[in-house]
């Protein structure tokens, strides 16, 4: 199987279901941004983090592929069975945040990104996740999008913020508090 097909050389690509759309179509932007997010999560997994964190991030990467498949399918023409997202996937993120928050100090300030590579990559991934969520909610205004996809992206950005705090805490890295000048 060749990686290149030459079918996109004119600036169009196919959705699952065969519909051809411009490569700048909002549906392409949505799953392309989810793919970018998945790559940043891979960078987080490559850092000095716990096996439990690494394993959950692998699970998240799997769910992001599920989301990408859902977003890449033409809801009106695709006959392909697409893997589905479950409410339990969202609940897992909530449970993990609750577990981490039990050992984190109370959040009293906004946190500036940084501290070490793992913490910074979490913050970059959080920002990309928020962008994926914004693009996907825009897509949902004009086309069918599984509501669990938007919920998952919303929860995932919160999880990535909490994970950044947890990694900093575990590595004894002080949080960068934003203290506004007034």
C-alpha positions as CSV (number, residue, x, y, z in Angstrom):
1,X,0.0,0.0,0.0
2,X,1.4,3.4,-1.0
3,X,1.2,6.3,1.4
4,X,0.6,8.8,-1.4
5,X,-2.5,8.6,-3.6
6,X,-2.3,11.8,-5.6
7,X,-6.0,12.2,-5.1
8,X,-5.6,15.4,-3.0
9,X,-3.3,17.2,-5.4
10,X,-6.0,19.6,-6.4
11,X,-6.9,20.6,-2.8
12,X,-9.8,18.2,-2.3
13,X,-10.1,15.1,-0.1
14,X,-12.7,12.5,0.6
15,X,-14.7,12.0,3.7
16,X,-15.7,8.5,4.8
17,X,-18.7,8.0,2.6
18,X,-17.0,9.3,-0.5
19,X,-18.0,13.0,-0.4
20,X,-15.2,15.2,-1.8
21,X,-14.6,18.4,0.1
22,X,-11.9,21.1,0.0
23,X,-9.0,20.4,2.4
24,X,-9.9,23.6,4.2
25,X,-13.5,22.4,4.9
26,X,-14.4,22.8,8.6
27,X,-14.9,19.0,8.9
28,X,-11.3,18.5,7.8
29,X,-10.2,21.2,10.2
30,X,-12.0,19.5,13.0
31,X,-10.4,16.1,12.6
32,X,-7.1,17.5,11.6
33,X,-7.0,19.4,14.9
34,X,-7.9,16.3,16.8
35,X,-5.0,14.6,15.0
36,X,-2.7,17.4,16.0
37,X,-3.9,17.0,19.6
38,X,-3.2,13.3,19.5
39,X,0.4,14.0,18.4
40,X,0.9,16.4,21.4
41,X,-0.5,13.7,23.7
42,X,2.2,11.4,22.2
43,X,4.8,14.0,23.3
44,X,3.4,14.0,26.8
45,X,3.6,10.1,26.9
46,X,7.3,10.4,25.9
47,X,8.1,12.4,29.1
48,X,9.0,11.3,32.6
49,X,5.5,10.5,33.8
50,X,4.0,7.6,35.7
51,X,3.0,4.4,34.0
52,X,-0.6,5.0,35.1
53,X,-0.5,8.4,33.4
54,X,1.1,7.0,30.3
55,X,-1.5,4.2,30.1
56,X,-4.4,6.6,30.4
57,X,-2.9,8.9,27.7
58,X,-2.7,5.8,25.4
59,X,-6.4,5.2,26.1
60,X,-7.1,8.9,25.3
61,X,-5.1,8.6,22.1
62,X,-7.3,5.6,21.1
63,X,-10.5,7.7,21.9
64,X,-9.1,10.6,19.8
65,X,-8.8,8.2,16.8
66,X,-12.5,7.2,17.4
67,X,-13.4,10.9,17.5
68,X,-11.4,11.5,14.3
69,X,-13.2,8.7,12.5
70,X,-16.5,10.2,13.6
71,X,-15.6,13.6,12.4
72,X,-14.2,12.3,9.1
73,X,-17.4,10.5,8.2
74,X,-20.1,12.2,6.1
75,X,-23.1,11.9,8.3
76,X,-25.5,11.7,5.3
77,X,-23.6,9.3,3.1
78,X,-21.3,7.1,5.2
79,X,-22.4,3.5,5.5
80,X,-19.2,2.4,7.3
81,X,-19.5,1.3,10.9
82,X,-17.5,3.9,12.9
83,X,-16.2,3.1,16.4
84,X,-18.3,4.9,18.9
85,X,-17.6,7.0,22.0
86,X,-19.3,6.1,25.2
87,X,-20.3,8.2,28.2
88,X,-18.0,6.0,30.3
89,X,-15.1,7.5,28.3
90,X,-16.1,10.9,29.5
91,X,-16.7,9.6,33.1
92,X,-13.2,8.1,33.1
93,X,-11.7,11.6,32.6
94,X,-13.9,13.0,35.3
95,X,-12.9,10.2,37.7
96,X,-9.2,10.7,37.0
97,X,-9.5,14.5,37.6
98,X,-11.3,13.9,40.9
99,X,-8.5,11.4,41.9
100,X,-5.7,13.8,41.0
101,X,-7.5,16.8,42.7
102,X,-7.5,14.8,46.0
103,X,-3.7,15.3,46.3
104,X,-3.3,18.7,44.6
105,X,-3.3,22.0,46.5
106,X,-6.4,24.1,46.2
107,X,-6.5,26.2,43.0
108,X,-6.5,29.8,44.1
109,X,-4.8,31.5,41.1
110,X,-4.7,31.1,37.3
111,X,-1.6,29.0,36.4
112,X,0.9,30.2,33.8
113,X,2.1,27.3,31.5
114,X,5.6,26.0,32.2
115,X,7.8,24.3,34.7
116,X,9.2,21.5,32.7
117,X,8.7,19.8,29.3
118,X,5.9,17.5,30.5
119,X,4.0,20.3,32.1
120,X,4.4,22.6,29.1
121,X,3.3,19.8,26.7
122,X,0.2,19.3,28.8
123,X,-0.6,23.0,28.4
124,X,0.0,23.0,24.7
125,X,-2.2,20.0,24.3
126,X,-4.9,21.7,26.4
127,X,-4.8,24.7,24.1
128,X,-5.0,22.5,21.0
129,X,-7.8,20.6,22.6
130,X,-9.7,23.8,23.2
131,X,-9.2,24.7,19.5
132,X,-10.5,21.3,18.4
133,X,-13.5,21.9,20.6
134,X,-14.2,25.3,19.1
135,X,-13.9,24.0,15.6
136,X,-16.1,21.0,16.3
137,X,-18.8,23.1,17.9
138,X,-18.7,25.3,14.8
139,X,-19.1,22.2,12.7
140,X,-22.0,21.1,14.8
141,X,-23.9,24.3,13.9
142,X,-24.0,23.2,10.2
143,X,-23.7,19.4,10.3
144,X,-24.4,16.4,12.5
145,X,-21.8,15.8,15.3
146,X,-22.1,13.3,18.1
147,X,-22.7,15.4,21.2
148,X,-20.4,13.0,23.1
149,X,-17.5,14.2,20.9
150,X,-17.9,17.8,22.1
151,X,-18.4,16.6,25.7
152,X,-15.2,14.5,25.5
153,X,-13.1,17.3,24.1
154,X,-14.4,19.7,26.8
155,X,-13.6,17.3,29.5
156,X,-10.2,16.4,28.0
157,X,-9.0,20.0,28.1
158,X,-9.8,20.0,31.8
159,X,-8.1,16.7,32.3
160,X,-4.9,18.0,30.5
161,X,-4.9,21.1,32.8
162,X,-5.2,18.9,35.9
163,X,-2.6,16.5,34.6
164,X,-0.2,19.5,34.1
165,X,-0.8,20.4,37.7
166,X,-0.3,16.8,38.9
167,X,3.0,16.3,37.0
168,X,4.3,19.6,38.5
169,X,3.2,18.4,41.9
170,X,4.8,15.0,41.6
171,X,8.1,16.5,40.4
172,X,8.1,19.2,43.1
173,X,7.9,22.0,40.5
174,X,6.2,25.1,41.8
175,X,3.2,26.3,39.9
176,X,3.6,29.5,38.0
177,X,0.8,31.6,39.5
178,X,-0.5,34.6,37.6
179,X,-0.7,37.5,39.9
180,X,-2.3,40.4,37.9
181,X,-0.8,43.8,38.0
182,X,-3.4,46.3,39.2
